Amino acid sequence: MADDRISATTVVAAPAEVVFAVLADPATHAAIDGTGRVRHALDPRPLTAAGQTFAVAMYHENHPDGDYQMVNRVLVFDPPRAISWEPGYDAGDGSLRFGGWVWRYDLDPVGPSRTEVTLSYDWSAVAEATRAHIGFPPFPPAHLADSLAHLARLATS
């Protein structure tokens, strides 16, 4: 459904391989994030395959603890074309639970040193109770354009 997904697109003055490498490095995610909620990578290993998980420290003023952790599971890993992950959390019993929303970056080379990047946020699989509790999207849509601008700065620096 169109109401369950937002996206933004920009052209980055860098090859797709460079842009993808920035996205596959969890240590860059705090600098890419346009909301300021992602604080730092808890596991800085580069992403290498679908199914891999990586944890990040987060902060949200409306979270009961303020500071919290997210464990993300890589869903798509197709260098240098696409990468996506679904945020989740450690349930405290050794299992991970996921809320149903997905971050996805699609990269399309438009020359040897330019890449069109589309960032999508999809919450179509989020349960109704979670939607009522959190409200989706949980940030202004301009967040995606901000994130792409940050990504472009990182990829061209």
N, C-alpha and C positions, 0 to 999 in steps of 0.2 A: 504494500500500500504506500502511496505517496506520502501519506500523513505519518508514516512510521520510519521515515528516512529523510535525512538532509545531506546535502553535499556542497562542496565548493571546489573550484578548479583554478589553477594558476599555471603559468609556465615558469620553470626554474632554469636559470642560465647555467646549467651543469648537466653532464651526461647522466643518463638513467642509472648507470652503475654507481655513481657517486651518491645520488639521491637515495638509492636503495640502501647503500651502506650506512648512511646516516640513520635511516629508519630501522635498520636491523641492529642498531647499537642502543640497548636500553639506557645507557649512560647519557644519551642525547634527549631522551623523552621529556625531561623536565624543561629543557630549553625550547623544545618544540611546542609544548602545551601552551595554549593561549589563555587558559583560565588561572594559572598559577597554582593549581591543585596538586599536580605531580611534583613531588619534592626531589626525589633522587631514586636511582636504581638500587635495589637491595641485592640484586644478582646481576652484575655488569657483564656477564658472558654475552657475546654477540648471538643474535638469533640465527639459527642455521637450518631449521626444519619445522614443518607443521607438526603440531603435537607438543612442541617444547613449551615450557612455562617459564615465566620470568616475573619477579615480584618488584613492586615499586612502593615507595613510601608516599603517602598522600596526605592532604589536609583539606578539610572542608568545614567552613564555619557552622554549618548546620548538622554535621555529623556529631553523634553523642559524645565521642571522645576528641573531636577535632582532628587529631592525627590518627591515621589508620593505614592499613596495608591492602593493596590489591594484588592478586595473583592472576596474571594474564596468560591465556593459552593461545598459542599461535594456531590459526586456522588455515591460512593460506601463506605459503612461502614459495614464491615463484620469481626468483631473481632474473632480471631486474624489472619485472613487470608488475607484480602485485604482492602485497603483504597485508595480513589482517590478523587481529586478535580479539578475543572476547575477555573482558574483565570479569574476575570472580574473586573469591575469598576462600581462605582456609576455614573449614567448618569446625575446626577444633577436634575432630575425631580422625584426622589423617586423610580426610577427603576434601576435594575442592568443589565449590558450588559456583555456578555461573548465573548471572542475572538475565541473560538473553540479549544484551546489546553488544554490538560489534563495531570496532574501528577498522576501516579498510582504506588503504592507499593503492590507487591504480596509476601506474607510470606508463607514459607513451612517449617514446623518443620522437622529437620533431626536428631532428638534425643531430649532428655529432656532439653538440655541446648544449642542447636545450631539451628539456623534458616537460611535457604536460603532466601535471600531477592532480588527480582528483582524490579528495579526502571525503569519505562517506561515514556517516554515523547512522546505524540501523538498529532500531529497537523493536522490530516487528515480532520478535520472539519473547518479549517481556510479558510476564503474567500480569493480568489485570490488577491484582492486589499490589504488585510492585509499582505499576504505573500510577496507581492512586496514591501510594506512599511517597514516591520520589517525584513524579511529574516529569514528562518527557517532551522534548529534550530538556535535560537538567541544566542548561546553559543557553545563552542567546546563540542563534545560528551564526552570528558574526565570529564566534569562537573558531569555527573551521577556517575562515579566511585568515584570522590571526595566526593560527597554527601553521598554515601554509606559508605565510610570510616569514615566520620564524624558521621553518624548514629551509626555505630558500636562502636565508642568511647563513645558516649553518653549512649548506651544501656548496655555497659559493665562497666561503671564507677559507 
